[in-house]
């Protein structure tokens, strides 16, 4: 079968990869960017540069197609850009309607639309028979695009419109998407429902739509609508972040449209979701976003350093980031545990550089080590019963530490009494002297 996929972003590319692997269809792909054209070439017979509203290019791309798949994505520099939606969808389907009379082979058009065309139902259920009543300008444009496309149907040409929920999946991980909202206060109460669909189910449903010649409107969402507050809480907990808070008094304007969308027709057509409900893997990302946030907090603390724990105090293994700023004073200490060999401490520098000083029981310096994220030495494991201290050699230095748990504050460190306590003028002088020892070791 000859198939043209118009718009090869994430979904279009995944679909092309799926069919390319089967090797039973002859594919033409379109993209708006030259770089993407080169990336897509291994997946198809032809890859064409195309804007959906370019009539001549669209006619060429569809000239031999039996099936056209429109998996369009708007441009624009805002999350919802009404002008970009209009150019991409409405103008694109106006162009399609104009060139259709010359496309005698085209017998099916599949379009990945949006569930945003439904209006507010007060949290009630809606399905394909519920009249669309979009509340936003971009959603009204999407409904107009649907109507233009439905007008392209004919005795020998089926139109299938898949109304998608928000897409998630590889490269669209929800926890990563919502991390910047950790600890923030959101307006409203977050009780309105969200609807999601895994990218692989979008690909699977399109493939079945083509195979079985689906037509009409079909909701492509998973089985369980999720209130936004619950979703945000689950996503942030999954990546170990602080939950967001909600403030109904901060709500400006009418609350978001709330409806729960049924996917009964999808199931009646025989499609079984691979991902019937949202599943959020529990993954804590150790990345520059985390470094920046903890470093900013460390700059505001009197100690000029701050831990970000991945463990709870009772855990058998302590694992955490320690973010240090130049000037922080770490009183020399050693770690001892009741079980021999469990007082070790492992350091790995992920950003910046620090100096490690190993001391004897009298406080005499035994060894200096410069650890840097740039190497050559990036980390060390320090055996138990070794007195040591650290100095930050660069701003926003981040190291990962691993120690035996559980954490017992009263007995975690055995300090060398010869050195001043934290927060004293003598401590600041001592830290500056230690840091100066590393000047000759700077790269």
C-alpha positions as CSV (number, residue, x, y, z in Angstrom):
1,X,0.0,0.0,0.0
2,X,1.2,3.5,-0.8
3,X,1.0,5.7,2.3
4,X,2.0,9.3,2.8
5,X,2.6,10.6,6.3
6,X,2.2,14.4,6.4
7,X,4.1,15.8,9.4
8,X,6.8,13.5,10.8
9,X,7.4,14.7,14.3
10,X,7.5,12.3,17.2
11,X,4.3,10.4,16.2
12,X,4.8,10.4,12.5
13,X,8.4,9.2,12.8
14,X,7.4,6.4,15.2
15,X,4.7,5.4,12.8
16,X,7.1,5.4,9.9
17,X,9.5,3.3,11.9
18,X,6.8,0.8,12.7
19,X,5.7,0.4,9.1
20,X,9.3,0.5,7.8
21,X,10.1,-2.5,10.1
22,X,7.2,-4.5,8.6
23,X,8.3,-3.7,5.1
24,X,4.9,-4.1,3.6
25,X,4.0,-0.5,2.7
26,X,5.6,2.1,0.3
27,X,6.1,5.2,2.4
28,X,6.4,8.9,1.5
29,X,7.2,11.1,4.5
30,X,7.1,14.9,4.8
31,X,8.8,17.4,7.1
32,X,9.3,21.1,7.2
33,X,13.1,21.0,8.0
34,X,16.0,19.9,5.9
35,X,17.8,18.3,8.8
36,X,14.8,16.1,9.6
37,X,14.6,15.1,5.9
38,X,18.0,13.6,6.1
39,X,17.2,11.8,9.3
40,X,14.0,10.3,7.9
41,X,15.4,9.1,4.6
42,X,16.2,5.5,5.8
43,X,12.6,5.0,6.7
44,X,10.9,5.7,3.4
45,X,11.1,5.6,-0.4
46,X,10.7,9.4,-0.5
47,X,11.1,12.2,2.0
48,X,9.7,15.6,0.9
49,X,10.0,19.1,2.4
50,X,6.5,20.3,2.8
51,X,4.3,22.8,4.6
52,X,0.8,21.5,4.8
53,X,-0.6,24.8,3.3
54,X,1.6,24.5,0.2
55,X,-0.8,23.2,-2.4
56,X,1.7,22.3,-5.1
57,X,3.9,20.4,-2.6
58,X,0.9,18.7,-1.0
59,X,-0.4,17.6,-4.4
60,X,3.0,16.1,-5.2
61,X,3.3,14.3,-1.9
62,X,-0.2,12.7,-2.2
63,X,-0.1,12.1,-6.0
64,X,0.1,8.3,-5.7
65,X,-1.0,7.8,-2.1
66,X,-3.8,5.4,-1.3
67,X,-3.8,6.5,2.4
68,X,-2.8,9.9,3.8
69,X,-1.9,10.2,7.5
70,X,-1.9,13.8,8.9
71,X,0.1,13.8,12.1
72,X,0.7,17.6,12.2
73,X,2.2,19.6,15.0
74,X,2.0,23.4,15.1
75,X,5.0,25.7,15.3
76,X,5.1,28.9,17.2
77,X,7.0,30.0,20.3
78,X,4.2,29.5,22.8
79,X,2.7,26.3,24.2
80,X,-0.7,27.2,22.6
81,X,-0.1,29.5,19.6
82,X,-3.5,30.1,18.0
83,X,-2.0,31.6,14.8
84,X,0.3,28.6,14.4
85,X,-2.6,26.2,14.9
86,X,-4.6,28.0,12.2
87,X,-1.7,27.9,9.7
88,X,-0.9,24.2,10.4
89,X,-4.4,22.7,10.6
90,X,-7.1,24.9,9.0
91,X,-4.9,26.2,6.2
92,X,-3.5,22.7,5.6
93,X,-6.9,21.2,5.2
94,X,-8.1,24.0,3.0
95,X,-5.2,23.1,0.7
96,X,-6.1,19.5,0.9
97,X,-9.7,20.1,-0.1
98,X,-8.4,22.1,-3.2
99,X,-6.0,19.4,-4.4
100,X,-8.3,16.4,-3.7
101,X,-10.0,16.3,-7.1
102,X,-6.7,15.3,-8.7
103,X,-6.0,12.5,-6.2
104,X,-7.9,9.6,-7.6
105,X,-6.0,6.9,-5.7
106,X,-6.6,8.4,-2.3
107,X,-9.2,6.3,-0.5
108,X,-8.6,7.1,3.2
109,X,-7.4,10.1,5.3
110,X,-6.5,9.6,8.9
111,X,-5.9,12.7,11.1
112,X,-4.6,12.9,14.7
113,X,-6.8,15.6,16.2
114,X,-7.4,16.6,19.8
115,X,-9.9,16.0,22.6
116,X,-9.7,19.7,23.4
117,X,-12.6,20.2,21.0
118,X,-14.9,19.0,23.8
119,X,-16.2,21.6,26.1
120,X,-16.9,21.7,29.8
121,X,-19.1,18.9,31.1
122,X,-18.8,19.7,34.8
123,X,-16.7,16.5,35.3
124,X,-19.2,14.4,33.5
125,X,-18.6,11.8,30.8
126,X,-18.5,12.7,27.1
127,X,-18.1,10.5,23.9
128,X,-18.0,11.0,20.2
129,X,-21.8,11.7,20.1
130,X,-21.4,14.6,22.5
131,X,-21.5,17.9,20.6
132,X,-18.1,19.6,20.5
133,X,-18.0,22.9,22.3
134,X,-14.4,24.1,22.5
135,X,-13.6,26.8,25.0
136,X,-10.3,28.2,23.7
137,X,-9.3,29.8,20.4
138,X,-6.9,27.0,19.4
139,X,-9.5,24.4,20.2
140,X,-12.1,26.2,18.0
141,X,-9.5,26.2,15.2
142,X,-9.1,22.4,15.7
143,X,-12.8,21.9,15.4
144,X,-13.0,24.0,12.3
145,X,-10.2,21.8,10.9
146,X,-12.1,18.7,11.6
147,X,-15.1,20.1,9.8
148,X,-13.0,20.9,6.8
149,X,-11.6,17.4,6.7
150,X,-15.0,15.7,7.1
151,X,-16.1,17.7,4.1
152,X,-13.5,15.8,2.1
153,X,-15.3,12.4,2.5
154,X,-16.8,10.7,-0.5
155,X,-18.2,7.4,-1.7
156,X,-14.7,6.0,-2.2
157,X,-12.9,8.0,0.5
158,X,-13.1,7.5,4.3
159,X,-12.2,10.1,6.8
160,X,-11.0,8.9,10.2
161,X,-10.4,11.5,12.9
162,X,-8.6,10.3,16.1
163,X,-9.2,12.7,18.9
164,X,-6.1,12.3,21.0
165,X,-5.5,12.9,24.7
166,X,-2.1,14.5,25.6
167,X,0.7,12.2,24.4
168,X,3.3,10.8,26.6
169,X,6.0,8.1,26.2
170,X,9.7,7.9,25.3
171,X,11.0,11.4,25.1
172,X,7.8,12.8,26.6
173,X,8.2,11.6,30.2
174,X,5.7,13.2,32.5
175,X,7.9,13.4,35.6
176,X,10.5,15.3,33.6
177,X,7.8,17.5,32.1
178,X,6.5,18.6,35.5
179,X,9.7,18.8,37.5
180,X,9.9,22.6,37.3
181,X,6.6,22.8,39.2
182,X,8.0,21.0,42.3
183,X,7.2,23.0,45.4
184,X,5.3,25.7,43.5
185,X,1.8,26.9,44.3
186,X,-0.7,26.5,41.4
187,X,-3.9,28.6,41.0
188,X,-7.2,26.7,41.5
189,X,-7.7,23.3,43.0
190,X,-6.6,21.0,40.2
191,X,-9.8,18.9,40.3
192,X,-10.3,19.1,36.5
193,X,-9.5,15.9,34.6
194,X,-6.6,15.3,32.2
195,X,-6.6,12.7,29.5
196,X,-3.5,10.9,28.2
197,X,-2.5,8.4,25.5
198,X,0.9,6.7,25.1
199,X,2.7,7.4,21.9
200,X,2.9,3.6,21.1
201,X,-0.9,3.4,21.3
202,X,-1.2,6.3,18.9
203,X,0.9,4.4,16.5
204,X,-1.0,1.1,17.1
205,X,-4.4,2.8,16.6
206,X,-3.3,4.5,13.4
207,X,-2.0,1.2,12.0
208,X,-5.3,-0.5,12.8
209,X,-7.3,2.4,11.4
210,X,-5.5,1.9,8.1
211,X,-5.7,-1.9,8.1
212,X,-9.4,-2.0,8.9
213,X,-10.5,1.2,7.1
214,X,-11.9,3.0,10.2
215,X,-13.9,6.2,9.6
216,X,-15.6,8.9,11.6
217,X,-14.7,10.3,15.0
218,X,-12.8,8.1,17.5
219,X,-11.6,9.1,21.0
220,X,-8.0,7.9,21.5
221,X,-7.4,8.2,25.2
222,X,-6.5,5.8,27.9
223,X,-9.1,4.2,30.3
224,X,-8.7,6.4,33.4
225,X,-9.0,10.2,33.3
226,X,-6.8,11.7,36.1
227,X,-7.5,14.9,38.1
228,X,-4.6,17.3,37.4
229,X,-3.7,17.7,41.1
230,X,-3.4,13.9,41.4
231,X,-1.4,13.6,38.3
232,X,1.0,16.4,39.3
233,X,1.4,14.8,42.8
234,X,2.1,11.4,41.3
235,X,4.6,12.7,38.7
236,X,6.6,14.7,41.3
237,X,6.7,11.9,43.8
238,X,7.8,9.5,41.1
239,X,11.0,11.6,40.6
240,X,11.5,12.3,44.3
241,X,10.4,16.0,44.1
242,X,8.4,18.1,46.4
243,X,4.7,18.1,45.6
244,X,3.0,21.2,44.3
245,X,0.4,23.1,46.3
246,X,-3.0,24.5,45.1
247,X,-4.6,27.8,46.0
248,X,-8.2,28.2,44.9
249,X,-8.2,31.9,45.9
250,X,-5.5,32.5,43.2
251,X,-7.7,31.3,40.4
252,X,-8.1,34.0,37.7
253,X,-11.0,33.8,35.4
254,X,-13.2,30.7,34.9
255,X,-11.9,27.3,35.9
256,X,-10.5,25.0,33.2
257,X,-13.0,22.9,31.3
258,X,-13.6,19.6,33.1
259,X,-14.8,16.5,31.3
260,X,-14.1,12.7,31.4
261,X,-13.8,11.2,27.9
262,X,-14.9,7.7,27.1
263,X,-12.9,5.5,24.7
264,X,-15.7,2.9,24.3
265,X,-15.7,3.2,20.5
266,X,-12.0,2.5,20.3
267,X,-12.6,-0.7,22.2
268,X,-15.6,-1.7,20.1
269,X,-13.4,-1.4,17.0
270,X,-11.1,-4.0,18.5
271,X,-8.2,-2.0,19.6
272,X,-6.7,-3.0,23.0
273,X,-4.5,-0.4,24.6
274,X,-1.0,-1.4,25.4
275,X,-1.0,1.3,28.1
276,X,-4.6,1.5,29.5
277,X,-3.6,3.8,32.3
278,X,-0.8,6.1,33.2
279,X,2.2,4.4,34.8
280,X,5.0,6.6,36.1
281,X,8.3,4.9,36.7
282,X,10.0,6.0,39.9
283,X,13.2,7.6,38.6
284,X,15.2,10.4,40.2
285,X,17.1,12.4,37.7
286,X,20.6,13.6,38.6
287,X,21.0,16.5,36.2
288,X,21.9,20.1,35.8
289,X,18.4,21.2,36.7
290,X,18.8,19.6,40.1
291,X,22.3,20.9,40.5
292,X,21.2,24.5,39.8
293,X,18.3,24.3,42.3
294,X,20.3,22.9,45.1
295,X,23.3,25.2,44.4
296,X,21.1,28.2,44.6
297,X,19.8,27.0,48.0
298,X,23.3,26.3,49.2
299,X,24.3,29.9,48.4
300,X,21.6,31.1,50.7
301,X,22.6,29.0,53.7
302,X,25.1,30.1,56.4
303,X,27.0,26.9,55.9
304,X,27.4,27.5,52.2
305,X,26.6,23.8,51.5
306,X,23.5,21.7,51.3
307,X,22.6,18.0,51.0
308,X,20.0,16.7,48.7
309,X,19.1,13.2,50.0
310,X,17.9,10.3,47.9
311,X,17.6,8.2,51.0
312,X,15.5,8.2,54.2
313,X,17.3,8.2,57.5
314,X,16.5,4.5,58.3
315,X,17.8,3.3,54.9
316,X,20.7,0.8,54.9
317,X,22.5,2.9,52.3
318,X,22.9,6.7,52.5
319,X,23.0,8.3,49.0
320,X,22.9,12.0,48.4
321,X,24.2,15.0,46.6
322,X,26.4,17.4,48.6
323,X,26.5,20.9,47.0
324,X,29.3,23.1,48.3
325,X,30.3,26.7,47.7
326,X,33.8,28.1,48.3
327,X,34.1,29.2,51.9
328,X,32.1,26.3,53.4
329,X,33.9,24.8,56.4
330,X,33.8,21.1,57.1
331,X,35.1,20.3,60.5
332,X,37.6,17.4,60.3
333,X,36.0,14.1,61.3
334,X,36.0,10.4,60.7
335,X,33.2,7.8,60.5
336,X,33.0,4.8,62.7
337,X,30.4,2.0,62.7
338,X,29.8,-0.9,65.1
339,X,30.3,-3.4,62.2
340,X,33.9,-3.2,61.0
341,X,34.4,-1.9,57.4
342,X,31.1,-0.1,57.2
343,X,32.4,3.3,58.0
344,X,33.7,4.0,54.5
345,X,32.7,7.1,52.5
346,X,32.6,7.3,48.7
347,X,32.9,10.7,46.9
348,X,32.2,11.3,43.2
349,X,32.4,14.9,41.9
350,X,29.7,15.6,39.3
351,X,30.3,19.3,38.8
352,X,33.1,21.7,39.8
353,X,36.0,20.7,41.9
354,X,36.8,20.1,45.6
355,X,39.9,19.4,47.7
356,X,40.1,16.4,50.1
357,X,42.5,16.6,53.0
358,X,43.4,13.5,54.9
359,X,44.6,14.0,58.5
360,X,46.0,11.9,61.4
361,X,44.7,11.9,64.9
362,X,46.8,15.0,65.8
363,X,45.4,16.9,62.9
364,X,48.6,16.7,60.9
365,X,48.1,16.7,57.1
366,X,48.8,13.3,55.5
367,X,47.6,13.8,52.0
368,X,45.9,16.2,49.6
369,X,43.7,15.2,46.7
370,X,42.0,17.4,44.1
371,X,38.8,15.9,42.7
372,X,37.2,17.4,39.7
373,X,34.3,16.7,37.4
374,X,36.8,17.3,34.5
375,X,39.3,14.8,35.9
376,X,41.7,13.2,35.9
377,X,40.7,12.3,39.4
378,X,36.9,12.4,39.8
379,X,36.2,10.4,42.9
380,X,37.6,8.5,45.9
381,X,36.5,6.0,48.4
382,X,37.8,6.8,51.9
383,X,38.2,3.9,54.3
384,X,36.6,4.1,57.8
385,X,38.5,5.7,60.7
386,X,40.3,8.2,58.4
387,X,40.1,11.8,59.6
388,X,39.3,14.1,56.7
389,X,37.8,17.4,55.5
390,X,36.7,19.0,52.3
391,X,37.0,22.4,50.6
392,X,35.1,23.7,47.6
393,X,37.5,24.9,44.9
394,X,34.8,26.1,42.5
395,X,31.4,27.6,42.9
396,X,28.4,25.2,42.8
397,X,30.5,22.1,43.3
398,X,28.4,19.0,43.4
399,X,29.5,15.6,44.6
400,X,27.6,12.4,45.0
401,X,28.2,10.6,48.3
402,X,27.6,7.0,49.3
403,X,27.8,5.8,52.9
404,X,26.6,3.0,55.1
405,X,23.3,3.7,56.8
406,X,21.1,4.1,58.8
407,X,21.9,7.7,59.6
408,X,22.3,8.3,63.3
409,X,22.9,12.1,63.8
410,X,24.5,11.7,67.3
411,X,27.1,9.2,66.2
412,X,27.6,9.8,62.5
413,X,30.8,11.8,62.9
414,X,33.8,11.7,65.3
415,X,35.2,15.3,65.2
416,X,38.8,16.3,65.8
417,X,38.6,18.6,68.8
418,X,41.7,20.5,67.8
419,X,39.9,22.3,65.1
420,X,37.3,25.1,65.5
421,X,33.6,24.5,65.4
422,X,31.5,25.6,62.5
423,X,30.3,29.2,62.4
424,X,33.3,30.7,64.3
425,X,35.7,33.3,62.9
426,X,38.5,30.7,63.4
427,X,36.7,28.3,61.2
428,X,36.6,30.8,58.3
429,X,40.4,31.4,58.7
430,X,41.1,27.7,58.8
431,X,39.0,27.0,55.6
432,X,40.9,29.7,53.7
433,X,44.2,28.2,54.7
434,X,43.2,24.8,53.6
435,X,41.9,26.1,50.2
436,X,45.1,27.9,49.6
437,X,47.0,24.6,49.7
438,X,45.3,23.6,46.5
439,X,46.4,26.7,44.5
440,X,49.5,24.9,43.2
441,X,47.3,22.0,42.1
442,X,45.0,24.1,39.9
443,X,45.0,22.9,36.3
